Amino acid sequence: MAINRDSNSYTFGFAIVLVVAVGTILSVLAIGLKPQQEKNDIVKKQLDILSAMMDTKAKGISRKNAEEEFKKYVNLDDAIVLDVNGNIKEGVKAFDVDIKKEYKDKNMKDADRNFPLFVAELDGKKAYVIPVVGKGLWGPIWGNICLDEDMNTIKGASFGHKGETPGLGAEIAQPFFINRWIGEKISDENGDFAKFEIVKDGSGSAKESKVDGITGGTITSKGVEEMANRCLKVYSVYFKNSKK
């Protein structure tokens, strides 16, 4: 019997077969590529942490050797996870914590959130790397802030974004903005958290706890401010108690 290719039943049948075939192919590809995607995520995370500690390009560190270089500087056995009150949480691996996913989960209680802290060694001195996450103008922003061995002074940082405007909010990832954080302290002389303010009047370099923002990127700059204050406060409490 000849098939009537002009009939509605043939059109619907062909469409169903096509959808099933394409869906099957995409599913197979997704499953097959998942291990590589997971590995890429791990390498990206390692590279972001290292970028907060040092100039990775100058050190010759890239995606190709990030895993090997990460092990030289960061011992995951020393990493810890804090709760929202700055207390150590047991049974949670720092590197496994997905702070971006937790931040997006608006139903997650603050008491259940995890705050990872990575302990590194750089030039014979300890360094502490703090992951941070927040919201910019057009989407999520994130980063890592590295503290010196005094557990207080910022010695480096790395910031990233998903869709901030090039030349404006996207500039948070550029060295000139990151350098403005270096030398700032997260706690005052009493060990209490020193709240940051990102300003646009150019006074950031002259006053502690103030950082010059990005011209034309006010909302993104304020997003970084909120992100830093919300996250760093938790670690400030932990460091204060640790010094005691």
Helices and strands as residue ranges (DSSP letters): H 8-53, H 66-73, E 80-82, G 94-96, H 99-104, G 110-112, E 115-122, E 125-135, E 140-147, E 154-161, G 169-173, H 175-178, G 179-181, E 197-199, E 210-212, H 218-243
